Amino acid sequence: MHADRVKVPALLVQGEDDYAVLATHGRAMAKALPQHGVRNALLLIKGGDHSLWRPDMRLTLHSTLEPLLAANIGPH
């Protein structure tokens, strides 16, 4: 829903075992955004739930986020 309202590149992050927002929703949004000219990346974290509480999950998120930020807003 509302992929047409997104105007900036997006990183979609989700745990594969998320019970609040299903992984299929993330996949659907990742597919819908390019139809509206929005670059995006989908990061599905294996074994992750809604909070991504384990340190290894957070490390996966941060190691993915840094190059995407550099590509979209420039290096720090």
N, C-alpha and C positions, 0 to 999 in steps of 0.2 A: 504494500500500500504506500502511496504517496511518493513513489520513485520520481515522479515528475516534479516534485518540489525540491529535490536535492540539486544543488548547483555547484558543489565543490567535490573534488575527488574524495572517495570514502574508503575507509578500512572497516570492513565488517568482521567482527570478532565474536566467535561463539564456541561454546563447548559442544562437542558432539552429543553429550548426554544431557544437555540443557532441558529441563522440564518446564521452564516458564516460557521460553521462546524456542520453538523447535528448530532443529538444524535445517529442515526443509524450508523454513521461512527465510533463513539467511541465504540459502541457495537461490530461492526465488527472487530475493532483492538483488543479489549479485547478478542475476540474469536480466532483471528489469532495468537496472541503472544504465547500462550502455545504450539501451533503446532511447534514452533521454540525453545521450551525450555525456554521461558521467563515467569517468574512469573509476574503477574500484578494484579492491582485492578482498577476497574472502579467506579468513583464517579460521579453520575449524580445528579446535584443539581436542585431540583424542583423549577420551575419558573425562573431559571437562564438563562441569555442571554450570549453572548460571553464574556462580561467583568466581570461578577460575581461581580458587583459593590456594592451590599448591604452588610453591615457589617455582617449580619447573614450568608450570603453565604460564606464570607471569613472565618468566624469562623468555619463553617462546613468543609471547606477545610483544615484549619490549624489543627483542632482536628483530622482529618483523616490522615493528613500527618505525624504528630509526631510519632505515633506508627509504621507506615510503615518505617520511617527512622530508628527508633530504631531497628526494626527487620532486616533491611538490612545493616546498617552501624554501629549499636551499639548505646547505650545510650550516651548522651552528658555528 
